[in-house]
Amino acid sequence: MYSMTRLAAAMLLAFSSVGAFADAPATAPAPAVVPASAFNLEADVLRAMKTFDVPGMAIAIVKDGKVIAAQGFGVRTLGQAAPVDGKTLFEIASNSKAFTAVALSMLVDEGKLAWDDPVTKHLPDFQMYDAYVTHEMTVRDLLTHRSGLGLGAGDLLWWPTTTFTSDEIIEKLRYIRPATSFRNSYAYDNLLYIAAGKIIAQKSGKSWGDTVREKILTPVGMASTTTSLAQNAGNANQAHAHSKVDDKITAVKSMPVPNGEGAVGINTNAEDIARWMTVLLDEGKLAGTDKRLYSQARSREMWSAQTPMKIAEPKPQLAATRPNFAAYGLGFQLKDYKGMKIAMHGGALQGFYSQVTLVPEAKLGIAILTNAESSPAMTSLQYRLLDNYLGIAPTDWIGRFGEVTREAHEKELARVKAAAGKRAGKSQPSLALDAYDGEYQDAWYGKVTIRPEGGKHVLSFSRTPDLTGTLEHFQHDTFIVRWKERNFNADAYVTFSLNPDGSIERMKMAPVSTETDFSFDFADLTFVPVKPPAKEK
């Protein structure tokens, strides 16, 4: 996932040929480490962590092929003493998309596919909702967020942890209605990166994770990096997930999403991601060798605009961050800052946010890994570090982002409170509460159930074990589902529409708060009651 709340989306949203699957080059040595610059990195990081309630953070900075910093700050788990260091593993979520883009670039270099091949050439059963889109969708389209799908469309198939397989997720694309016409506009999605990961697996005869390890992680020297949470078992030096529960930072469980590989999956640390950024900034050349991971031509393609992105107007305090252009490339978001091109990406899963920022012209790379869910913590530090290493007069970005974040959150709390105050408090549901019980079916997700439990009525998503919550009456035929996992911060309205005879026609959902992660795409679901099978006469 990327830029996890609708409210914060604009703040993040937000590169000699080698054989793609030839024998892996020898492991590259780590770039030399040089002292940090004069400014106080630790003071800035600790201030950002305090301002935005982040328990632990790792920072990697590379400049001109050398590692300036690869270190940790704070703690792995709130309330415990174990510190974050340069080897502490973090989930980096959608920053995994760059690995998918590079793996496909290597396939292009080897001639095993072309960017403009139809997807059906490599995945014959691939099918979108519209037959024309199915026929015209290319490998390039899988990476560029211009398919016509809506923001985060279909994410509930893999998030929170579901029992769908990646093959089932790809199969269900045919049931997801488009939000716009094909190639008309940018809308971030994850499902098509899962399809891209499937192509990589098909070409290698191995899983996406095994392929990425063999063809990218090993030659780059990312020995500690893993491609699934399961591979982290037994490693004590990994960060713990943290979320806000009732506005208080709290340790929460991680959410493994093995069916999301291609879109997410990588777990890494500051030392390894410094190696990764060094290769990216050197257009695929492996440090200390004369070998390449991928060609310069592929690097330029990844960092070339593919899909224009709308530019949001920032708050006055952040006006200097407004880019002159914004676009999505292949696995990277592209924009400019102070006249310099930036290739970047954000990543977010439950309890972890990350951001990777590259300035090719300056040979500068900045990676920020956190065990909390705060885009402003990373973005404020990103601009602080960019200013320092690009020689720009410093601005108090931490203070400014802190101010804007507080104002936005207070405004949203007031809006939610006002909405609750305007409800028709004395209204009653049209039906007896048990009449709403039963099974409901959505075309692409499948079934949910409402059932009585302990004197309450509980809504459960059949393929998402953690997506279970109690229904509270809001007004008329609208309820609010309060999820048992309170760290989801994703309570939703549940509204029933009735037929003329009083039976239930359909059930729709919508998030209560605009701060809800966009991957909780409840609003895309249309549930209809599942009719019981007819009794035999």
FIDOMI-954695 format. One record per residue (C-alpha): residue in three letters; x, y, z. Coordinates in steps of 0.02 Angstrom, whole numbers, padded with zeros to 5 digits, always signed. Example, Ala and Ser with C-alpha at 12.3 -4.5 7.8 and 13.67 -1.06 7.14 Angstrom:
<sites>
ala+00615-00225+00390 ser+00684-00053+00357 
</sites>
This chain:
<sites>
met+00000+00000+00000 tyr+00050+00177-00025 ser+00005+00341+00059 met-00114+00255+00174 thr-00250+00379+00212 arg-00361+00471+00091 leu-00319+00630+00187 ala-00131+00604+00173 ala-00126+00528-00001 ala-00054+00683-00085 met+00084+00696+00045 leu+00171+00536-00012 leu+00091+00510-00182 ala+00214+00454-00149 phe+00779+00207-00589 ser+01295-00145-01031 ser+01132-00254-01032 val+01129-00412-00927 gly+01027-00570-00944 ala+00875-00560-00831 phe+00887-00737-00770 ala+01064-00780-00819 asp+01186-00836-00685 ala+01184-00710-00543 pro+01335-00595-00534 ala+01449-00607-00385 thr+01389-00519-00229 ala+01437-00336-00234 pro+01540-00264-00091 ala+01460-00131+00018 pro+01499+00049-00030 ala+01623+00136+00083 val+01550+00227+00234 val+01594+00410+00257 pro+01557+00523+00405 ala+01388+00610+00419 ser+01380+00793+00372 ala+01388+00931+00498 phe+01202+00948+00532 asn+01134+00848+00678 leu+01043+00699+00601 glu+01004+00620+00768 ala+00924+00779+00838 asp+00811+00796+00686 val+00760+00613+00686 leu+00722+00610+00872 arg+00620+00769+00857 ala+00519+00697+00714 met+00490+00535+00812 lys+00428+00633+00962 thr+00320+00750+00858 phe+00232+00610+00764 asp+00234+00469+00895 val+00354+00351+00807 pro+00439+00225+00923 gly+00579+00174+00804 met+00657+00231+00642 ala+00801+00182+00529 ile+00885+00304+00410 ala+00994+00265+00260 ile+01079+00403+00160 val+01193+00377+00011 lys+01283+00513-00085 asp+01400+00496-00233 gly+01410+00307-00212 lys+01455+00316-00027 val+01352+00278+00127 ile+01329+00434+00233 ala+01217+00350+00362 ala+01140+00179+00392 gln+01081+00182+00571 gly+00935+00162+00688 phe+00848+00270+00817 gly+00724+00232+00955 val+00661+00058+00998 arg+00599-00093+00904 thr+00448-00112+01019 leu+00365+00023+01124 gly+00401-00005+01309 gln+00551-00117+01279 ala+00735-00072+01279 ala+00797-00162+01122 pro+00857-00023+01006 val+00836-00002+00819 asp+01002-00012+00729 gly+01063-00022+00551 lys+01022-00208+00542 thr+00844-00199+00612 leu+00718-00267+00487 phe+00564-00166+00438 glu+00421-00208+00321 ile+00434-00087+00174 ala+00268-00132+00091 ser+00246-00042-00076 asn+00429+00001-00088 ser+00433-00181-00146 lys+00357-00121-00310 ala+00528-00058-00366 phe+00595-00236-00351 thr+00454-00297-00462 ala+00493-00160-00589 val+00677-00205-00588 ala+00641-00392-00607 leu+00532-00355-00759 ser+00666-00238-00827 met+00789-00382-00818 leu+00668-00489-00917 val+00655-00353-01048 asp+00846-00345-01057 glu+00852-00532-01087 gly+00717-00525-01220 lys+00595-00635-01125 leu+00460-00502-01135 ala+00431-00326-01196 trp+00349-00186-01098 asp+00211-00173-01228 asp+00173-00358-01238 pro-00011-00395-01203 val-00028-00465-01027 thr-00126-00610-01101 lys+00031-00663-01196 his+00108-00710-01028 leu-00049-00742-00923 pro-00175-00816-01046 asp-00315-00822-00916 phe-00294-00638-00868 gln-00457-00544-00883 met-00518-00370-00834 tyr-00701-00317-00818 asp-00702-00246-00994 ala-00653-00357-01141 tyr-00566-00214-01232 val-00456-00178-01080 thr-00415-00362-01065 his-00357-00364-01246 glu-00259-00201-01238 met-00181-00213-01064 thr+00009-00223-01078 val+00147-00270-00957 arg+00187-00084-00945 asp+00006-00047-00896 leu+00022-00165-00748 leu+00148-00046-00668 thr+00081+00126-00711 his-00085+00144-00616 arg-00187+00193-00769 ser-00295+00038-00790 gly-00460+00125-00752 leu-00475+00041-00583 gly-00518+00155-00438 leu-00399+00201-00296 gly-00350+00041-00206 ala-00482-00058-00299 gly-00494-00237-00240 asp-00371-00217-00097 leu-00491-00306+00021 leu-00445-00464-00073 trp-00274-00463+00011 trp-00286-00335+00152 pro-00305-00361+00299 thr-00237-00540+00292 thr-00355-00645+00187 thr-00369-00827+00135 phe-00372-00788-00052 thr-00225-00852-00154 ser-00136-00735-00274 asp-00211-00835-00418 glu-00386-00807-00347 ile-00350-00621-00329 ile-00296-00607-00511 glu-00448-00707-00565 lys-00564-00588-00474 leu-00502-00437-00572 arg-00635-00478-00702 tyr-00773-00436-00576 ile-00706-00265-00522 arg-00794-00124-00615 pro-00682+00015-00681 ala-00695+00190-00608 thr-00632+00279-00764 ser-00592+00237-00944 phe-00434+00140-00984 arg-00273+00245-00979 asn-00376+00399-00939 ser-00304+00447-00770 tyr-00194+00396-00625 ala-00266+00293-00481 tyr-00151+00193-00369 asp-00182+00007-00366 asn-00099-00150-00297 leu-00186-00294-00385 leu-00100-00267-00552 tyr+00070-00275-00467 ile+00017-00445-00400 ala-00016-00494-00582 ala+00156-00426-00628 gly+00232-00532-00490 lys+00145-00682-00566 ile+00228-00649-00734 ile+00399-00643-00649 ala+00363-00809-00563 gln+00304-00887-00724 lys+00461-00836-00819 ser+00580-00897-00685 gly+00488-01056-00635 lys+00504-00999-00454 ser+00403-00889-00338 trp+00416-00700-00347 gly+00509-00701-00181 asp+00635-00834-00230 thr+00665-00748-00397 val+00693-00578-00316 arg+00814-00654-00191 glu+00915-00746-00322 lys+00918-00614-00458 ile+00918-00451-00357 leu+00951-00468-00171 thr+01101-00585-00183 pro+01199-00490-00317 val+01162-00323-00233 gly+01224-00391-00067 met+01060-00375+00028 ala+01095-00530+00132 ser+00980-00485+00277 thr+00830-00437+00169 thr+00683-00558+00160 thr+00535-00575+00044 ser+00405-00630+00172 leu+00369-00613+00357 ala+00386-00801+00375 gln+00571-00786+00330 asn+00596-00668+00478 ala+00557-00806+00604 gly+00698-00826+00728 asn+00775-00656+00692 ala+00762-00554+00853 asn+00819-00395+00768 gln+00658-00344+00684 ala+00545-00196+00718 his+00372-00222+00791 ala+00216-00147+00713 his+00132+00004+00797 ser-00033+00092+00760 lys-00139+00225+00842 val-00284+00161+00947 asp-00395+00302+01009 asp-00253+00422+00962 lys-00126+00330+01069 ile+00022+00239+00991 thr+00011+00054+01030 ala+00105-00105+00983 val-00004-00213+00869 lys+00016-00377+00778 ser+00091-00381+00604 met-00018-00430+00457 pro+00065-00558+00343 val+00004-00540+00163 pro+00089-00680+00064 asn-00041-00664-00074 gly+00013-00483-00106 glu+00188-00521-00168 gly+00236-00414-00315 ala+00146-00266-00236 val+00222-00291-00062 gly+00332-00419+00023 ile+00506-00349+00055 asn+00575-00332+00232 thr+00742-00243+00243 asn+00854-00134+00351 ala+00953+00026+00334 glu+01116-00059+00283 asp+01036-00163+00146 ile+00927-00025+00075 ala+01081+00086+00063 arg+01156-00046-00053 trp+00993-00048-00153 met+00989+00141-00174 thr+01172+00141-00230 val+01130+00021-00372 leu+00976+00119-00422 leu+01071+00284-00426 asp+01209+00205-00531 glu+01080+00149-00661 gly+01094-00035-00619 lys+01283-00048-00599 leu+01336-00158-00454 ala+01450-00067-00332 gly+01634-00114-00343 thr+01611-00219-00500 asp+01599-00197-00688 lys+01434-00292-00691 arg+01257-00229-00707 leu+01093-00288-00634 tyr+00999-00205-00777 ser+01041-00089-00921 gln+01047+00100-00924 ala+00904+00097-01049 arg+00793+00007-00923 ser+00843+00130-00787 arg+00789+00276-00895 glu+00623+00191-00934 met+00584+00163-00749 trp+00618+00346-00713 ser+00524+00414-00864 ala+00347+00480-00844 gln+00215+00354-00895 thr+00057+00421-00811 pro+00030+00605-00766 met-00026+00637-00587 lys-00130+00781-00525 ile-00038+00906-00416 ala-00128+00949-00256 glu-00111+01123-00185 pro-00021+01109-00018 lys-00062+01210+00136 pro+00026+01381+00139 gln+00155+01318+00264 leu+00207+01183+00139 ala+00197+01286-00021 ala+00382+01261-00060 thr+00353+01073-00077 arg+00235+01095-00225 pro+00315+01013-00378 asn+00306+01079-00555 phe+00269+00906-00622 ala+00212+00740-00550 ala+00199+00573-00637 tyr+00214+00388-00608 gly+00353+00292-00697 leu+00381+00105-00682 gly+00382+00066-00496 phe+00427+00245-00448 gln+00336+00409-00423 leu+00421+00555-00512 lys+00419+00739-00468 asp+00537+00885-00442 tyr+00601+00984-00295 lys+00697+01147-00314 gly+00723+01110-00498 met+00791+00935-00472 lys+00705+00775-00526 ile+00657+00653-00389 ala+00613+00468-00405 met+00527+00405-00249 his+00400+00289-00172 gly+00311+00263-00008 gly+00257+00103+00075 ala+00132+00062+00211 leu+00063-00092+00296 gln-00010-00111+00468 gly+00114-00035+00589 phe+00249+00008+00461 tyr+00277+00156+00345 ser+00430+00182+00235 gln+00491+00305+00105 val+00632+00297-00023 thr+00685+00459-00109 leu+00815+00467-00248 val+00890+00621-00331 pro+00982+00551-00483 glu+01066+00715-00533 ala+01141+00733-00359 lys+01177+00546-00336 leu+01079+00561-00174 gly+00970+00428-00095 ile+00870+00439+00066 ala+00774+00294+00144 ile+00667+00313+00299 leu+00596+00157+00382 thr+00474+00170+00529 asn+00376+00055+00643 ala+00225+00170+00649 glu+00096+00245+00531 ser+00145+00425+00502 ser+00174+00496+00329 pro+00218+00669+00398 ala+00358+00597+00505 met+00444+00532+00349 thr+00400+00674+00232 ser+00460+00810+00351 leu+00626+00720+00373 gln+00637+00690+00185 tyr+00631+00877+00150 arg+00749+00915+00295 leu+00877+00794+00223 leu+00850+00852+00043 asp+00882+01032+00095 asn+01041+00983+00186 tyr+01119+00876+00050 leu+01063+00986-00095 gly+01131+01143-00013 ile+00961+01226+00010 ala+00927+01348+00152 pro+00846+01247+00293 thr+00662+01258+00337 asp+00581+01191+00494 trp+00489+01055+00400 ile+00459+00952+00556 gly+00370+01097+00640 arg+00272+01142+00484 phe+00214+00965+00447 gly+00172+00943+00630 glu+00061+01098+00626 val-00028+01046+00466 thr-00053+00869+00529 arg-00128+00925+00694 glu-00246+01046+00607 ala-00305+00915+00483 his-00334+00784+00618 glu-00428+00905+00731 lys-00535+00957+00583 glu-00576+00777+00541 leu-00621+00735+00722 ala-00738+00885+00724 arg-00818+00830+00560 val-00851+00654+00624 lys-00922+00724+00786 ala-01034+00844+00690 ala-01098+00702+00580 ala-01141+00601+00734 gly-01229+00751+00809 lys-01339+00774+00655 arg-01403+00596+00650 ala-01587+00563+00679 gly-01559+00494+00853 lys-01738+00439+00882 ser-01755+00347+00718 gln-01775+00159+00718 pro-01725+00025+00592 ser-01863-00021+00470 leu-01849-00204+00517 ala-01823-00306+00674 leu-01636-00323+00706 asp-01633-00510+00670 ala-01706-00475+00497 tyr-01538-00402+00448 asp-01448-00563+00494 gly-01392-00682+00358 glu-01268-00701+00216 tyr-01231-00565+00088 gln-01131-00582-00073 asp-01023-00457-00169 ala-00972-00494-00349 trp-00784-00486-00319 tyr-00756-00506-00134 gly-00879-00645-00097 lys-00978-00671+00061 val-01001-00583+00226 thr-01117-00635+00366 ile-01216-00546+00499 arg-01260-00655+00647 pro-01315-00635+00828 glu-01178-00653+00956 gly-01188-00616+01142 gly-01340-00506+01124 lys-01263-00406+00982 his-01256-00425+00794 val-01085-00460+00718 leu-01029-00427+00539 ser-00891-00543+00475 phe-00798-00551+00309 ser-00787-00734+00262 arg-00610-00731+00189 thr-00536-00600+00307 pro-00524-00671+00484 asp-00484-00505+00568 leu-00621-00407+00481 thr-00756-00440+00611 gly-00852-00311+00711 thr-01011-00270+00802 leu-01151-00169+00725 glu-01218-00014+00813 his-01374+00072+00752 phe-01335+00246+00682 gln-01497+00306+00604 his-01639+00236+00499 asp-01569+00083+00408 thr-01387+00133+00432 phe-01274+00052+00561 ile-01091+00075+00605 val-00978-00078+00614 arg-00847-00062+00752 trp-00706-00180+00707 lys-00636-00286+00848 glu-00461-00242+00787 arg-00469-00062+00846 asn-00301-00018+00769 phe-00380-00032+00596 asn-00455+00142+00626 ala-00578+00095+00490 asp-00752+00090+00564 ala-00881+00096+00426 tyr-01062+00142+00393 val-01169-00007+00342 thr-01328+00046+00251 phe-01471-00067+00196 ser-01590-00029+00053 leu-01761-00113+00052 asn-01874-00179-00082 pro-02057-00121-00088 asp-02109-00279+00007 gly-01989-00237+00150 ser-01859-00367+00106 ile-01676-00314+00094 glu-01621-00269-00082 arg-01436-00230-00047 met-01309-00176+00082 lys-01176-00041+00053 met-01030+00018+00159 ala-00930+00179+00176 pro-00788+00229+00293 val-00838+00340+00438 ser-00676+00441+00432 thr-00580+00513+00285 glu-00423+00459+00379 thr-00466+00276+00345 asp-00334+00185+00243 phe-00390+00184+00061 ser-00358-00003+00050 phe-00513-00030+00155 asp-00611-00005-00005 phe-00781-00041+00074 ala-00867+00087-00037 asp-00832-00021-00190 leu-00933-00166-00121 thr-01116-00199-00159 phe-01186-00342-00057 val-01349-00428-00099 pro-01434-00556+00013 val-01392-00737-00023 lys-01556-00827-00049 pro-01568-00993+00043 pro-01580-01144-00071 ala-01757-01192-00116 lys-01826-01335-00015 glu-01865-01493-00108 lys-02048-01533-00121 
</sites>
